[in-house]
Amino acid sequence: MLGLTAASQGSSCTLEGLLLQNECGSAANTCCSTNITEVTERPPQETNKPDPDVTTKPPGDTEACRDSICSQLCIGNGTCSCFDGYQLRKDGVTCDDVNECITGKHNCIFGQVCINTEGSFRCQREIACGTGYQLTDKDTCEDIDECASGTHNCEPTFFCRNTPGSFRCHPKDTCTEGYFQDAAGSCIDINECLVRDTPCPSGQTCVNTIGSYFCRRNTVTCGRGYLLSEDGMHCEDVDECRRDNVCGIHGCVNLQGSYRCECKAGYTFNTITKKCEDINECRHYPGKLCAHKCENTEGSFQCSCSMGFKLSHDGRNCDDVNECEANPCSQECANVYGSYQCYCRRGYQLSDIDGITCEDIDECALPAGGHVCSYHCSNAQGSFYCTCPPTGYTLAPNGRTCQDIDECATGTHTCSVSESCFNIHGGFRCLSFECPPNFRKPRLRRDLRCVKACQPEDFNCLLDPVHLVTHTALSLPTFRDLSKPEEIVFLQIHTPTLPSTLRTADISFEIMPSNDRFSFDVVKRFHKDMIMGVVRQLQPTTGPKDIILEVAMNYGNSGVVFHRNIVNIHIFISEFWF
């Protein structure tokens, strides 16, 4: 069965990889070789293939088929027919090829593939020949004679014998008794003492020789640790401890047939090598001998400590080292467990490079350095100091803020008796207001109001709606940022105190035309029984700058102003924001 299966599949008849007995392997090889020859030598099957272009007329029907239009055969009274391998079309005249490979009307065997041809088919081998065979021109497999072709690999001491699909190497020379031949053809001695069960009788010992053996009478045999006595009759113990350096630095104890070393502390006796071996205490007792690090030594161990610690007097524990005693830091040192930490005094910072040096902090260069001092910041070692403008300011008690000097209060101004001293940010102004024509001051010369005083026949003066001109002064810093309008002046009108002619009037406020009118505006508000005109700064204005805003309070009806009061606001904007 194995031979037939190998032959049908085109496999090698040597059946390599199967462990078969000699008789079974020989029978399978013969069966495979015989059947593969039969299979491969079967010729490809083809049907007869007539010329499809020739129309054949059967005998006796020549008259009926004389004018026939049949493509192949004409029979009977002119009926068309086809050759083998063709079939008639539905038109009853034309013939088409039959694909026997699709219809299954071929006779190709296993291992062959069917190929359709015009009016027929052919069988072509599909499975290649196995190892040791070659394909012939007839599409069959035949054995390769490796011995004849010289493709074998037999050694010079062997001769080649061809087998179906393979070959065998047989030695040219045979070995004599007492030897066996190996795969290379060499003669190897047979150890009869090993391969035979009882080569010698009881009481004798087998001794192998080259090509033979002999039997020797038994004598007293002593085991390890014993020596045969001088008379050869019994075994005596060997005192191994008398030998030099048996146990080295350790003690030696003789035993019957052996010995044992008495190992010192830190060593253990190896019963196989009979030696004292070092005990690795660090590996046997991890974490139990030393507080930090354990290092094995010959017969002992040694403890060590991590950085920042030193070995204690007991040789095992670790004590913290106070590194600050050696003054490693440039300023202050704090000892911590196993280490230390340097820190700096106020105004210094620890270096990022060595972590021990204190470097001066330039407070003036910090991102918020512009807000450390109001005016100017000067760095110093470990600190800084603030300064103010040379005149008009003094340093506040906090050492950072510049506060204005009130020259008017301290009497350090230079105003005359007829002038009024007005303190501003960083200085002062000597104010002296004169009334315009047709106006006069009520009583005091330093009064900031001017009331209307017309001559009886001065109709222009009488018709002028302006009745009152007042002055007020305001000191403002330079605003760095003005995100929303800043309310700076509040003009209040108490309606109950107004004359009856003005109580029903429509009151409005406006800033008279000037160069700075668009930097300010005035809005009207109501609060309880008051009407207020709130003057607001709309845009930042950089000082030093003096501005006069003329704000009019108008009383009118139906859009006609019949009464007006003028407020001159003197705004002094300083150079600085503080």
LUMSESE-590380 format. One record per residue (C-alpha): residue number from 1; residue in three letters; x, y, z. Coordinates in nm, 3 decimals. Example, Ala and Ser with C-alpha at 12.3 -4.5 7.8 and 13.67 -1.06 7.14 Angstrom:
% LUMSESE-590380
pos/code/px/py/pz
1/ala/1.230/-0.450/0.780
2/ser/1.367/-0.106/0.714
//
This chain:
% LUMSESE-590380
pos/code/px/py/pz
1/met/0.000/0.000/0.000
2/leu/0.286/0.241/0.079
3/gly/0.450/0.171/-0.262
4/leu/0.123/0.224/-0.455
5/thr/0.055/0.555/-0.270
6/ala/0.408/0.685/-0.340
7/ala/0.377/0.586/-0.709
8/ser/0.036/0.754/-0.752
9/gln/0.162/1.079/-0.590
10/gly/0.489/1.085/-0.788
11/ser/0.696/1.063/-0.466
12/ser/1.037/0.900/-0.427
13/cys/1.024/0.518/-0.398
14/thr/1.305/0.529/-0.138
15/leu/1.039/0.629/0.119
16/glu/1.288/0.847/0.306
17/gly/1.187/0.948/0.659
18/leu/0.996/0.620/0.725
19/leu/1.157/0.369/0.964
20/leu/1.074/0.039/0.783
21/gln/1.216/-0.313/0.837
22/asn/1.429/-0.455/0.556
23/glu/1.161/-0.685/0.414
24/cys/0.882/-0.425/0.433
25/gly/1.102/-0.148/0.284
26/ser/1.216/-0.373/-0.004
27/ala/0.859/-0.476/-0.091
28/ala/0.733/-0.116/-0.085
29/asn/1.023/-0.001/-0.303
30/thr/0.958/-0.276/-0.564
31/cys/0.583/-0.210/-0.567
32/cys/0.638/0.165/-0.608
33/ser/0.895/0.124/-0.888
34/thr/0.671/-0.118/-1.086
35/asn/0.360/0.099/-1.068
36/ile/0.528/0.431/-1.130
37/thr/0.665/0.289/-1.454
38/glu/0.315/0.186/-1.559
39/val/0.170/0.525/-1.479
40/thr/0.439/0.738/-1.634
41/glu/0.466/0.530/-1.949
42/arg/0.095/0.564/-2.035
43/pro/0.080/0.791/-2.340
44/pro/-0.135/1.106/-2.334
45/gln/-0.486/1.028/-2.453
46/glu/-0.612/1.202/-2.762
47/thr/-0.913/1.144/-2.986
48/asn/-0.895/1.139/-3.364
49/lys/-0.896/1.487/-3.502
50/pro/-1.034/1.521/-3.859
51/asp/-0.989/1.831/-4.068
52/pro/-1.280/2.056/-3.963
53/asp/-1.267/2.238/-4.296
54/val/-1.353/1.924/-4.501
55/thr/-1.720/1.825/-4.544
56/thr/-1.761/1.447/-4.559
57/lys/-2.055/1.283/-4.733
58/pro/-2.152/0.927/-4.625
59/pro/-2.165/0.660/-4.899
60/gly/-2.501/0.621/-5.075
61/asp/-2.614/0.974/-4.993
62/thr/-2.414/1.167/-5.249
63/glu/-2.718/1.292/-5.436
64/ala/-2.900/1.421/-5.120
65/cys/-2.587/1.581/-4.972
66/arg/-2.447/1.709/-5.300
67/asp/-2.555/2.067/-5.233
68/ser/-2.530/2.038/-4.851
69/ile/-2.408/2.338/-4.642
70/cys/-2.304/2.120/-4.348
71/ser/-1.974/2.227/-4.193
72/gln/-1.859/1.867/-4.132
73/leu/-2.083/1.561/-4.204
74/cys/-2.398/1.518/-4.413
75/ile/-2.617/1.209/-4.363
76/gly/-2.961/1.083/-4.475
77/asn/-3.156/1.332/-4.677
78/gly/-2.911/1.614/-4.608
79/thr/-2.904/1.618/-4.228
80/cys/-2.584/1.767/-4.080
81/ser/-2.370/1.588/-3.823
82/cys/-2.030/1.640/-3.653
83/phe/-1.710/1.446/-3.600
84/asp/-1.615/1.301/-3.258
85/gly/-1.511/1.582/-3.029
86/tyr/-1.760/1.830/-3.181
87/gln/-2.127/1.908/-3.127
88/leu/-2.388/2.059/-3.361
89/arg/-2.498/2.414/-3.300
90/lys/-2.863/2.520/-3.281
91/asp/-2.845/2.632/-3.648
92/gly/-2.814/2.261/-3.744
93/val/-2.519/2.335/-3.974
94/thr/-2.214/2.455/-3.776
95/cys/-2.010/2.234/-3.538
96/asp/-1.847/2.356/-3.211
97/asp/-1.557/2.196/-3.024
98/val/-1.652/1.995/-2.712
99/asn/-1.436/2.082/-2.405
100/glu/-1.385/1.729/-2.263
101/cys/-1.187/1.877/-1.971
102/ile/-1.498/2.063/-1.849
103/thr/-1.758/1.796/-1.934
104/gly/-1.547/1.524/-1.770
105/lys/-1.535/1.305/-2.086
106/his/-1.154/1.269/-2.068
107/asn/-0.954/0.970/-1.935
108/cys/-0.664/1.153/-1.768
109/ile/-0.538/0.971/-1.454
110/phe/-0.427/1.110/-1.114
111/gly/-0.111/1.317/-1.153
112/gln/-0.210/1.436/-1.501
113/val/-0.392/1.752/-1.607
114/cys/-0.645/1.763/-1.893
115/ile/-0.575/2.021/-2.171
116/asn/-0.851/2.079/-2.427
117/thr/-0.760/2.086/-2.801
118/glu/-0.965/2.149/-3.114
119/gly/-1.189/1.842/-3.148
120/ser/-1.000/1.649/-2.879
121/phe/-0.789/1.678/-2.561
122/arg/-0.455/1.564/-2.424
123/cys/-0.329/1.454/-2.080
124/gln/-0.018/1.623/-1.947
125/arg/0.176/1.515/-1.636
126/glu/0.123/1.757/-1.345
127/ile/0.327/1.610/-1.056
128/ala/0.706/1.620/-1.095
129/cys/0.915/1.307/-1.055
130/gly/1.046/1.230/-0.708
131/thr/1.407/1.236/-0.587
132/gly/1.620/0.991/-0.783
133/tyr/1.398/1.000/-1.093
134/gln/1.393/1.211/-1.410
135/leu/1.121/1.293/-1.663
136/thr/1.158/1.136/-2.011
137/asp/1.049/1.269/-2.347
138/lys/0.746/1.038/-2.322
139/asp/0.632/1.223/-2.008
140/thr/0.727/0.929/-1.784
141/cys/0.958/0.903/-1.483
142/glu/1.263/0.676/-1.500
143/asp/1.521/0.593/-1.234
144/ile/1.852/0.782/-1.231
145/asp/2.150/0.543/-1.209
146/glu/2.376/0.746/-0.978
147/cys/2.641/0.473/-0.991
148/ala/2.666/0.491/-1.371
149/ser/2.645/0.871/-1.387
150/gly/2.904/0.916/-1.110
151/thr/2.675/1.139/-0.898
152/his/2.704/0.914/-0.589
153/asn/2.910/1.009/-0.281
154/cys/3.056/0.670/-0.186
155/glu/3.404/0.674/-0.030
156/pro/3.696/0.512/-0.218
157/thr/3.675/0.212/0.016
158/phe/3.309/0.156/-0.086
159/phe/3.144/0.050/-0.412
160/cys/2.813/0.193/-0.541
161/arg/2.502/-0.019/-0.600
162/asn/2.205/0.147/-0.772
163/thr/1.854/0.111/-0.626
164/pro/1.519/0.245/-0.760
165/gly/1.528/0.618/-0.690
166/ser/1.856/0.599/-0.494
167/phe/2.181/0.406/-0.442
168/arg/2.369/0.223/-0.165
169/cys/2.737/0.232/-0.062
170/his/2.882/-0.110/0.031
171/pro/3.233/-0.157/0.176
172/lys/3.487/-0.319/-0.056
173/asp/3.673/-0.490/0.233
174/thr/3.526/-0.679/0.528
175/cys/3.662/-0.671/0.885
176/thr/3.795/-0.974/1.070
177/glu/3.645/-1.117/1.386
178/gly/3.668/-0.881/1.680
179/tyr/3.606/-0.570/1.469
180/phe/3.304/-0.397/1.315
181/gln/3.293/-0.168/1.016
182/asp/3.175/0.191/1.072
183/ala/3.003/0.419/0.822
184/ala/3.340/0.533/0.683
185/gly/3.446/0.171/0.614
186/ser/3.701/0.162/0.898
187/cys/3.739/-0.143/1.121
188/ile/3.669/-0.057/1.485
189/asp/3.758/-0.281/1.780
190/ile/3.462/-0.449/1.950
191/asn/3.470/-0.425/2.332
192/glu/3.348/-0.774/2.408
193/cys/3.347/-0.695/2.780
194/leu/3.065/-0.445/2.717
195/val/2.863/-0.595/2.434
196/arg/2.848/-0.949/2.579
197/asp/2.643/-1.032/2.884
198/thr/2.888/-1.270/3.059
199/pro/3.204/-1.307/2.853
200/cys/3.394/-1.454/3.152
201/pro/3.293/-1.715/3.411
202/ser/3.218/-1.622/3.772
203/gly/3.521/-1.514/3.974
204/gln/3.699/-1.368/3.671
205/thr/3.714/-1.021/3.525
206/cys/3.692/-0.946/3.151
207/val/3.979/-0.740/3.009
208/asn/3.932/-0.604/2.654
209/thr/4.218/-0.609/2.403
210/ile/4.249/-0.486/2.044
211/gly/4.045/-0.729/1.837
212/ser/3.984/-0.965/2.131
213/tyr/3.966/-0.996/2.512
214/phe/4.085/-1.218/2.796
215/cys/3.959/-1.323/3.141
216/arg/4.162/-1.250/3.458
217/arg/4.110/-1.402/3.801
218/asn/3.963/-1.152/4.049
219/thr/4.185/-1.000/4.322
220/val/4.098/-0.773/4.620
221/thr/3.982/-0.434/4.487
222/cys/3.986/-0.138/4.723
223/gly/3.751/0.157/4.695
224/arg/3.837/0.525/4.707
225/gly/4.000/0.618/5.034
226/tyr/4.155/0.275/5.082
227/leu/4.481/0.103/4.976
228/leu/4.556/-0.265/4.934
229/ser/4.764/-0.403/5.218
230/glu/5.116/-0.528/5.154
231/asp/5.003/-0.893/5.161
232/gly/4.732/-0.806/4.912
233/met/4.462/-0.964/5.124
234/his/4.267/-0.665/5.262
235/cys/4.214/-0.288/5.225
236/glu/4.346/-0.029/5.468
237/asp/4.214/0.328/5.523
238/val/4.419/0.613/5.378
239/asp/4.483/0.902/5.619
240/glu/4.433/1.192/5.378
241/cys/4.507/1.446/5.654
242/arg/4.878/1.352/5.641
243/arg/4.903/1.490/5.292
244/asp/5.026/1.846/5.252
245/asn/4.769/2.127/5.223
246/val/4.465/1.900/5.205
247/cys/4.238/2.151/5.381
248/gly/4.464/2.457/5.354
249/ile/4.424/2.691/5.652
250/his/4.142/2.480/5.791
251/gly/4.147/2.177/6.017
252/cys/4.138/1.820/5.881
253/val/3.952/1.521/6.031
254/asn/4.026/1.173/5.891
255/leu/3.733/0.940/5.837
256/gln/3.707/0.576/5.728
257/gly/3.765/0.585/5.356
258/ser/3.743/0.965/5.347
259/tyr/3.815/1.287/5.535
260/arg/3.642/1.610/5.632
261/cys/3.773/1.966/5.666
262/glu/3.685/2.161/5.980
263/cys/3.619/2.502/5.818
264/lys/3.677/2.831/5.996
265/ala/3.402/3.089/6.045
266/gly/3.288/3.237/5.714
267/tyr/3.347/2.911/5.524
268/thr/3.141/2.598/5.455
269/phe/3.255/2.246/5.364
270/asn/3.170/2.122/5.013
271/thr/3.116/1.746/5.038
272/ile/3.172/1.702/4.664
273/thr/3.495/1.895/4.613
274/lys/3.612/1.826/4.972
275/lys/3.710/2.194/5.002
276/cys/3.619/2.480/5.235
277/glu/3.440/2.745/5.032
278/asp/3.376/3.107/5.124
279/ile/3.023/3.192/5.241
280/asn/2.881/3.500/5.067
281/glu/2.711/3.646/5.372
282/cys/2.578/3.943/5.173
283/arg/2.385/3.711/4.943
284/his/2.272/3.468/5.215
285/tyr/2.147/3.736/5.453
286/pro/2.043/4.034/5.236
287/gly/1.953/4.349/5.428
288/lys/2.031/4.191/5.767
289/leu/2.404/4.244/5.811
290/cys/2.468/4.602/5.700
291/ala/2.255/4.915/5.727
292/his/2.352/5.033/5.379
293/lys/2.597/4.838/5.160
294/cys/2.746/4.491/5.208
295/glu/3.063/4.370/5.032
296/asn/3.170/4.006/5.056
297/thr/3.531/3.927/5.147
298/glu/3.721/3.601/5.178
299/gly/3.577/3.436/5.489
300/ser/3.389/3.745/5.600
301/phe/3.211/4.062/5.480
302/gln/3.253/4.438/5.508
303/cys/2.990/4.710/5.548
304/ser/3.003/5.053/5.386
305/cys/2.776/5.355/5.384
306/ser/2.617/5.574/5.122
307/met/2.733/5.930/5.063
308/gly/2.643/6.152/5.355
309/phe/2.695/5.878/5.613
310/lys/2.989/5.722/5.794
311/leu/3.031/5.374/5.938
312/ser/2.938/5.343/6.302
313/his/3.163/5.193/6.570
314/asp/2.984/4.858/6.542
315/gly/3.100/4.830/6.180
316/arg/2.747/4.768/6.054
317/asn/2.527/5.074/6.110
318/cys/2.569/5.413/5.946
319/asp/2.569/5.750/6.119
320/asp/2.475/6.077/5.951
321/val/2.766/6.306/5.863
322/asn/2.717/6.671/5.956
323/glu/2.858/6.823/5.637
324/cys/2.791/7.174/5.766
325/glu/3.085/7.142/6.006
326/ala/3.316/7.168/5.705
327/asn/3.143/7.491/5.591
328/pro/3.066/7.378/5.236
329/cys/2.819/7.661/5.171
330/ser/2.909/8.019/5.092
331/gln/2.647/8.151/5.338
332/glu/2.408/7.933/5.537
333/cys/2.407/7.551/5.572
334/ala/2.137/7.319/5.706
335/asn/2.230/6.959/5.781
336/val/1.972/6.699/5.674
337/tyr/1.976/6.323/5.716
338/gly/2.236/6.187/5.479
339/ser/2.303/6.520/5.312
340/tyr/2.296/6.897/5.360
341/gln/2.124/7.197/5.208
342/cys/2.273/7.536/5.134
343/tyr/2.052/7.841/5.154
344/cys/2.111/8.211/5.118
345/arg/2.028/8.524/5.306
346/arg/1.770/8.769/5.183
347/gly/1.878/8.933/4.861
348/tyr/2.077/8.630/4.741
349/gln/1.989/8.313/4.555
350/leu/2.156/7.973/4.533
351/ser/2.364/7.910/4.222
352/asp/2.215/7.665/3.973
353/ile/2.566/7.548/3.880
354/asp/2.719/7.422/4.207
355/gly/2.426/7.453/4.448
356/ile/2.650/7.594/4.724
357/thr/2.738/7.947/4.611
358/cys/2.505/8.237/4.688
359/glu/2.469/8.491/4.411
360/asp/2.332/8.840/4.446
361/ile/1.975/8.888/4.321
362/asp/1.943/9.192/4.098
363/glu/1.597/9.290/4.216
364/cys/1.593/9.577/3.970
365/ala/1.634/9.334/3.675
366/leu/1.354/9.100/3.781
367/pro/1.040/9.094/3.565
368/ala/0.866/9.298/3.831
369/gly/1.170/9.518/3.885
370/gly/0.995/9.819/3.735
371/his/0.746/9.811/4.022
372/val/0.999/9.766/4.302
373/cys/1.069/10.140/4.318
374/ser/0.847/10.429/4.224
375/tyr/1.119/10.612/4.036
376/his/1.462/10.449/4.012
377/cys/1.600/10.117/4.141
378/ser/1.971/10.066/4.213
379/asn/2.101/9.716/4.285
380/ala/2.333/9.647/4.579
381/gln/2.494/9.331/4.712
382/gly/2.215/9.135/4.872
383/ser/1.972/9.422/4.844
384/phe/1.864/9.728/4.645
385/tyr/1.772/10.088/4.714
386/cys/1.527/10.329/4.559
387/thr/1.581/10.693/4.472
388/cys/1.341/10.972/4.381
389/pro/1.363/11.268/4.141
390/pro/1.609/11.532/4.260
391/thr/1.340/11.787/4.344
392/gly/0.982/11.779/4.456
393/tyr/0.983/11.430/4.605
394/thr/1.111/11.248/4.909
395/leu/1.146/10.875/4.979
396/ala/0.861/10.733/5.185
397/pro/0.929/10.534/5.505
398/asn/0.880/10.208/5.314
399/gly/1.198/10.286/5.119
400/arg/1.032/10.231/4.781
401/thr/0.765/10.488/4.719
402/cys/0.831/10.849/4.626
403/gln/0.592/11.091/4.796
404/asp/0.534/11.449/4.697
405/ile/0.682/11.733/4.906
406/asp/0.412/11.991/4.987
407/glu/0.619/12.307/4.944
408/cys/0.314/12.517/5.025
409/ala/0.278/12.350/5.365
410/thr/0.648/12.341/5.447
411/gly/0.697/12.705/5.342
412/thr/0.968/12.621/5.090
413/his/0.783/12.783/4.799
414/thr/0.875/13.115/4.640
415/cys/0.529/13.265/4.590
416/ser/0.475/13.635/4.663
417/val/0.221/13.772/4.905
418/ser/-0.020/13.849/4.625
419/glu/-0.001/13.493/4.487
420/ser/-0.155/13.174/4.609
421/cys/0.073/12.871/4.650
422/phe/-0.076/12.557/4.493
423/asn/0.104/12.227/4.554
424/ile/0.135/11.990/4.258
425/his/0.303/11.648/4.211
426/gly/0.674/11.714/4.232
427/gly/0.651/12.092/4.273
428/phe/0.420/12.391/4.324
429/arg/0.260/12.675/4.133
430/cys/0.210/13.039/4.233
431/leu/-0.142/13.125/4.122
432/ser/-0.279/13.474/4.069
433/phe/-0.614/13.504/3.893
434/glu/-0.739/13.833/3.756
435/cys/-1.103/13.891/3.670
436/pro/-1.195/13.963/3.306
437/pro/-1.350/14.299/3.212
438/asn/-1.695/14.369/3.360
439/phe/-1.620/14.120/3.644
440/arg/-1.488/14.173/3.994
441/lys/-1.390/13.970/4.297
442/pro/-1.650/13.970/4.568
443/arg/-1.439/14.051/4.872
444/leu/-1.098/13.894/4.923
445/arg/-0.822/13.939/4.673
446/arg/-0.740/13.566/4.690
447/asp/-1.098/13.474/4.615
448/leu/-1.110/13.254/4.305
449/arg/-1.450/13.382/4.193
450/cys/-1.531/13.671/3.963
451/val/-1.890/13.800/3.957
452/lys/-2.049/14.009/3.682
453/ala/-2.043/14.388/3.742
454/cys/-2.190/14.579/3.444
455/gln/-2.224/14.952/3.406
456/pro/-2.590/15.058/3.398
457/glu/-2.584/15.157/3.031
458/asp/-2.353/14.876/2.908
459/phe/-2.615/14.674/2.719
460/asn/-2.357/14.431/2.574
461/cys/-2.249/14.342/2.923
462/leu/-2.604/14.315/3.044
463/leu/-2.704/14.087/2.757
464/asp/-2.399/13.858/2.797
465/pro/-2.531/13.535/2.961
466/val/-2.208/13.480/3.159
467/his/-2.269/13.579/3.520
468/leu/-1.993/13.404/3.712
469/val/-1.630/13.304/3.639
470/thr/-1.450/13.082/3.887
471/his/-1.108/12.919/3.897
472/thr/-1.005/12.582/4.041
473/ala/-0.672/12.397/4.026
474/leu/-0.599/12.023/3.999
475/ser/-0.273/11.825/4.005
476/leu/-0.263/11.491/3.817
477/pro/0.014/11.235/3.760
478/thr/0.103/11.101/3.417
479/phe/-0.125/10.804/3.373
480/arg/0.063/10.498/3.245
481/asp/-0.253/10.332/3.124
482/leu/-0.609/10.462/3.096
483/ser/-0.833/10.164/3.029
484/lys/-1.148/10.362/3.118
485/pro/-1.231/10.732/3.166
486/glu/-1.088/10.883/3.483
487/glu/-1.326/11.114/3.674
488/ile/-1.122/11.414/3.792
489/val/-1.363/11.708/3.874
490/phe/-1.720/11.716/4.009
491/leu/-1.921/12.038/3.953
492/gln/-2.223/12.041/4.184
493/ile/-2.541/12.253/4.159
494/his/-2.782/12.250/4.454
495/thr/-3.119/12.315/4.289
496/pro/-3.303/12.428/4.611
497/thr/-3.057/12.716/4.651
498/leu/-3.103/12.840/4.294
499/pro/-3.303/13.153/4.230
500/ser/-3.659/13.088/4.121
501/thr/-3.577/13.200/3.767
502/leu/-3.319/12.921/3.732
503/arg/-3.496/12.632/3.902
504/thr/-3.708/12.548/3.599
505/ala/-3.426/12.601/3.349
506/asp/-3.264/12.323/3.151
507/ile/-2.909/12.286/3.287
508/ser/-2.628/12.155/3.064
509/phe/-2.250/12.132/3.075
510/glu/-1.994/12.176/2.796
511/ile/-1.620/12.217/2.752
512/met/-1.539/12.526/2.555
513/pro/-1.309/12.482/2.249
514/ser/-0.939/12.431/2.328
515/asn/-0.645/12.221/2.211
516/asp/-0.706/11.954/2.474
517/arg/-1.084/11.940/2.469
518/phe/-1.085/11.595/2.303
519/ser/-0.876/11.447/2.584
520/phe/-1.156/11.534/2.828
521/asp/-1.534/11.539/2.841
522/val/-1.809/11.634/3.085
523/val/-2.120/11.430/3.161
524/lys/-2.434/11.530/3.348
525/arg/-2.558/11.330/3.647
526/phe/-2.836/11.357/3.904
527/his/-2.785/11.276/4.268
528/lys/-3.065/11.342/4.518
529/asp/-3.129/11.720/4.503
530/met/-2.808/11.793/4.312
531/ile/-2.713/11.816/3.949
532/met/-2.350/11.730/3.883
533/gly/-2.121/11.788/3.590
534/val/-1.848/11.522/3.601
535/val/-1.530/11.610/3.411
536/arg/-1.347/11.299/3.287
537/gln/-1.004/11.237/3.136
538/leu/-1.043/11.015/2.828
539/gln/-0.685/10.973/2.702
540/pro/-0.346/10.945/2.875
541/thr/-0.153/11.270/2.870
542/thr/0.221/11.274/2.925
543/gly/0.358/11.546/3.150
544/pro/0.491/11.778/3.249
545/lys/0.203/11.978/3.102
546/asp/-0.032/12.261/3.217
547/ile/-0.385/12.258/3.078
548/ile/-0.677/12.503/3.127
549/leu/-1.023/12.359/3.066
550/glu/-1.305/12.612/3.039
551/val/-1.625/12.435/3.143
552/ala/-1.956/12.615/3.097
553/met/-2.270/12.551/3.309
554/asn/-2.557/12.661/3.092
555/tyr/-2.914/12.749/3.199
556/gly/-3.160/12.773/2.915
557/asn/-3.507/12.719/2.779
558/ser/-3.597/12.582/2.438
559/gly/-3.229/12.567/2.344
560/val/-3.163/12.934/2.428
561/val/-2.901/12.993/2.701
562/phe/-2.998/13.285/2.921
563/his/-2.757/13.224/3.210
564/arg/-2.403/13.082/3.211
565/asn/-2.135/13.021/3.474
566/ile/-1.775/12.956/3.365
567/val/-1.537/12.728/3.561
568/asn/-1.171/12.751/3.459
569/ile/-1.004/12.422/3.563
570/his/-0.625/12.456/3.582
571/ile/-0.482/12.101/3.542
572/phe/-0.116/12.050/3.621
573/ile/0.007/11.709/3.494
574/ser/0.338/11.601/3.647
575/glu/0.622/11.423/3.467
576/phe/0.584/11.101/3.668
577/trp/0.306/10.853/3.737
578/phe/0.340/10.882/4.115
//
